[in-house]
Amino acid sequence: QVSLVESGGGLVQAGGSLRLSCAAFGHTFTYYHKAWFRQAPGKEREFVASIRWNGVMTYYADFVKGRFTISRDNAKDTLYLQMNSLKPEDTAVYYCAAARSPTVRPGEYEYWGKGTQVTVSS
């Protein structure tokens, strides 16, 4: 069964850091474009960051630029999101996703994880 599994979420104080991971099972995503999205209660799912299959190009939402870093290890087929200087408004469920082409539109991602909760206290 093909799956993406996120980990690394938790409760952190404002200004703190977390590192999310997304491991792949049942399928090789080496040549897929990967991304992180997030969804806060009562809000739509929104794009956070993405990275091309070879890691050369990365894209970030304006609200995380300079604070979050997306990376990948294709040998481990794992995606990462280093989150620094966290703010209470970063509280959300964070999802990883994979697509065949670079895009920021969630509807164009074929594979999704079930998400990991990130809670930032003030």
Disulfide bonds with the S-S distance in Angstrom:
Cys22-Cys96 1.97
